[in-house]
Amino acid sequence: MVFKGVIFTTAVLAIVLSSPAVAHNTKNPAAPVHHVDLADLLNVAGPFHIFLNYLQKTNVIKTFQSQANNTKVGITIFVPKDSAFAALKKTTLARLTKNQLKLLLLYHALSKFNSVSELSNLRRHNPVATLAGSRYTLNLTEVIGTIRVKSTWSNAKIGSSVYVTAPVAVYEVDRVLLPLQIFKSQPAVAPAPAVTPQKFSNLYFSGRASSGPSM
């Protein structure tokens, strides 16, 4: 009798566990979350090698990655092209202390994911605090679809959306964002390359001189 009771109990449990109601209430394991590797993204997405080099040199890349991976709000990064750094005089960033350089890089990020439309709407909430702190703010403007990110000494234009998928938004800008808290006066720009006058060959002028009507 005991043996029959065990068999009956086992059969009942098998039926209950296989019923649709129980199967419906059983949660499937959560799919693994895919995190974007910011270093890899910046390395291949565009001419951002100088910015990436500074991020890695100061370990700010780890701060950005942690903000992207471990918070619910995500991150928005404004990435200057290599040509934006080339436009600055070489001593502009070379004179910064390690902490100032770190703050400058953090100044290029917002502590929240912003799509293009959300970024446009941020102009209603100017000034916007950055990851560098509440004192380090930016102003956003939009004119005829062109969004600009303004600091004290820069008026950068967003050229393209490099990567915009929550929780990471990366936008290309054509200027390095320069805050008053780090630069007390407007930083010097790099001298413009000398323009070499176009030279014409003597043959050209000889040809022109001899092209008159013959007598």
C-alpha positions in Angstrom: 0.0 0.0 0.0 2.8 2.4 0.8 4.5 1.6 -2.5 1.2 2.3 -4.4 0.8 5.6 -2.5 4.3 6.8 -3.6 3.5 5.9 -7.2 0.2 7.8 -7.0 1.8 10.9 -5.5 4.5 10.9 -8.1 2.0 10.6 -10.9 -0.1 13.5 -9.6 3.0 15.7 -9.3 4.0 14.9 -12.9 0.6 15.9 -14.2 0.5 19.1 -12.2 4.0 20.2 -13.2 3.2 19.5 -16.9 0.0 21.4 -16.9 -0.2 24.6 -19.0 -0.9 26.8 -16.0 2.3 25.8 -14.2 4.3 25.9 -17.4 3.0 29.5 -18.1 4.1 30.6 -14.6 7.6 29.3 -15.0 9.9 32.2 -15.9 12.4 31.7 -18.7 15.9 32.7 -17.8 16.7 36.4 -18.8 18.6 36.9 -22.0 22.2 38.1 -21.4 22.6 41.8 -21.7 24.9 43.0 -24.5 27.2 45.8 -23.5 28.9 48.0 -26.2 32.6 48.1 -25.8 33.2 51.9 -26.0 36.9 51.5 -26.8 36.3 49.2 -29.7 33.5 51.5 -30.9 35.6 54.6 -30.9 38.5 52.8 -32.5 36.6 51.7 -35.6 33.7 54.3 -35.9 35.7 57.3 -37.0 38.7 59.5 -36.7 38.5 59.6 -32.9 42.0 58.3 -32.0 43.2 61.3 -30.1 40.1 61.4 -27.9 40.3 57.6 -27.3 44.0 57.9 -26.4 43.2 60.5 -23.8 40.3 58.4 -22.4 42.6 55.4 -22.0 45.5 57.4 -20.6 43.3 58.8 -17.8 41.1 55.7 -17.3 38.1 57.9 -18.0 37.1 55.2 -20.5 36.4 52.9 -17.5 34.1 55.6 -16.0 32.2 55.9 -19.3 31.9 52.1 -19.6 30.7 51.8 -16.0 28.1 54.4 -16.6 26.9 52.6 -19.7 26.9 49.1 -18.2 25.9 49.6 -14.6 23.3 52.3 -14.5 19.7 52.4 -15.7 20.0 55.8 -17.3 23.0 55.2 -19.6 25.3 57.7 -21.1 25.6 60.3 -23.9 29.1 61.1 -25.2 30.2 64.0 -27.5 33.3 62.8 -29.3 35.6 65.4 -31.0 37.2 64.3 -34.3 40.9 64.2 -34.5 40.7 67.4 -36.6 39.1 69.2 -33.7 42.2 68.5 -31.5 44.5 69.5 -34.4 42.7 72.9 -34.5 44.0 73.6 -31.0 47.6 74.8 -30.3 49.6 71.9 -29.1 50.3 73.5 -25.7 46.6 73.9 -24.9 46.1 70.4 -23.5 49.8 69.7 -22.8 49.7 72.3 -20.0 46.8 70.7 -18.2 47.2 68.8 -15.0 46.2 65.2 -14.8 43.0 66.1 -13.0 42.2 68.9 -15.4 42.5 66.6 -18.3 40.3 64.1 -16.7 37.6 66.8 -16.0 37.9 67.9 -19.6 37.1 64.4 -20.9 34.2 64.0 -18.4 32.9 67.3 -19.7 32.2 65.6 -23.0 29.6 63.3 -21.5 26.1 63.4 -20.0 25.0 61.0 -17.3 21.9 59.9 -19.3 21.2 58.2 -22.7 19.7 60.8 -25.1 18.3 59.9 -28.5 18.5 62.6 -31.2 15.0 63.9 -30.4 15.8 63.9 -26.6 19.0 65.7 -27.3 17.1 68.4 -29.2 14.7 68.8 -26.4 17.5 69.4 -23.9 17.8 73.0 -25.0 14.7 73.6 -22.9 16.7 72.6 -19.8 19.9 74.6 -20.4 22.4 74.6 -18.8 22.9 70.9 -18.8 25.2 69.3 -16.2 27.9 66.9 -17.5 29.8 64.0 -15.9 32.4 66.5 -14.8 30.0 67.8 -12.2 27.2 70.3 -11.7 29.5 73.3 -12.3 30.6 72.0 -15.7 27.6 72.7 -17.9 26.8 72.8 -21.6 24.1 74.6 -23.6 22.4 72.9 -26.5 20.8 74.8 -29.4 19.1 73.7 -32.6 18.6 75.8 -35.8 17.0 74.2 -38.9 17.8 70.7 -37.7 21.4 71.4 -36.8 22.2 70.7 -33.1 25.1 72.6 -31.5 26.8 71.9 -28.1 28.1 75.2 -26.6 30.7 75.6 -23.9 32.3 78.9 -22.9 35.0 78.8 -25.6 33.4 76.4 -28.1 30.4 76.2 -30.3 30.5 72.6 -31.6 28.3 71.2 -34.2 27.0 67.6 -34.0 28.1 66.2 -37.4 26.7 62.7 -37.1 25.2 60.0 -34.8 28.0 57.5 -34.3 25.9 55.1 -32.2 22.5 55.7 -30.7 21.1 52.5 -29.0 20.1 52.6 -25.4 21.9 52.8 -23.1 24.7 54.4 -25.2 24.5 57.4 -27.4 27.7 58.7 -29.1 27.7 61.8 -31.3 30.5 63.3 -33.4 31.3 67.0 -32.8 33.7 69.2 -34.7 35.1 71.1 -31.8 36.7 70.2 -28.4 34.4 71.4 -25.7 36.4 73.9 -23.5 34.9 75.0 -20.2 35.7 78.2 -18.3 36.5 76.2 -15.2 39.6 74.9 -16.9 40.4 77.6 -19.4 40.3 81.0 -17.9 40.8 82.7 -21.3 40.1 81.5 -24.8 42.7 78.9 -25.8 44.9 79.7 -28.8 44.2 77.9 -32.0 46.8 76.2 -34.1 48.3 78.4 -36.8 46.7 77.9 -40.2 48.9 76.0 -42.7 50.7 78.3 -45.1 49.1 78.5 -48.5 51.5 78.0 -51.3 50.8 80.1 -54.4 50.0 78.1 -57.5 52.9 78.0 -59.9 52.5 78.0 -63.6 55.1 76.5 -65.9 57.2 78.7 -68.2 55.9 76.6 -71.0 52.4 77.8 -70.2 53.3 81.4 -70.3 55.5 80.8 -73.4 52.6 79.2 -75.1 50.3 82.1 -74.1 52.9 84.7 -75.3 53.3 83.0 -78.7 49.6 82.4 -79.3 49.0 85.8 -80.9 48.2 86.2 -84.6 51.0 85.5 -86.9 52.1 88.3 -89.3 
